[in-house]
Amino acid sequence: MNATELIQTASPLVMGILNVTPDSFSDPGRYFDSEQAIQRAEQMIVEGADIIDVGGESTRPGAAPVSADEQIRRTRPVITAIREKHPSFPISIDTQWSSVARAAITAGADIINDISALRTDPEMVHFAAETRVPVILMHMQGTPRTMQANPRYDDVVNEIWQFLAERIEFAMHHGIARERIIIDPGIGFGKTVEHNLQILAGLRRFTKLAPVLIGTSRKSFIGKILGLDDPQERLTGTIVSQTIALLAGVRILRAHDVKEAKQTVQLVKSFLSAQANRSFDR
């Protein structure tokens, strides 16, 4: 099954996060070394990941940009190693730059995850159309460096929905087939705690637009609600938020804790199956 077919399956998927960076908010520097990153990829595959998302630039609030050349240096050896050992395993490249995406796809990646929804690099949409790979379009207010500086919306769900609908049309106009488009409302990317909660409450509306990916894993809104400064302590909150997302029809969970996310998918699927098949009270 290729990546496009995979994202069209009914079963929810788990995308394992692999940050090949020294400054990720959740696991700073843990997988910056290529060998450690490759070992982590193997572990996530064993734990049940359906996709591995490889990124060479931190997008935490306040993060500084990383050059395309440096992103390629960080990510290409990891993608190459995963592809050599797992010839058909889906790999996504988390980048806003077409040159990074091109290097990653050449090395074996088969999905583009662009937090700018094809806005940062004008060449990205043409490259994605040319290569016919699935594309993840995410909403972000501002840039990683500025996005948490007093984000404001009149109606956060409606504004994000309109933005993503426009980006879908933009992508299709430039030759990207609708069945290769995934959307991400961008939890934590230019949103307050209340904005993030409103997005979770309104997820079903997004699922009617396109397959939805959600990334709540260990994020700061969970920490602020629960009083947890350490991202490593936010697993329970992550699982609760993922459960909410799955019940709303989200198709992909982007997660650091793959084993737990996979178990969450299994339990929610079992519940929904039982709910669909139950006999009504007589």
Order of alpha helices (4+ residues) and beta strands (2+ residues): alpha-beta-alpha-beta-alpha-beta-alpha-beta-alpha-beta-alpha-beta-alpha-alpha-beta-alpha-alpha-beta-alpha
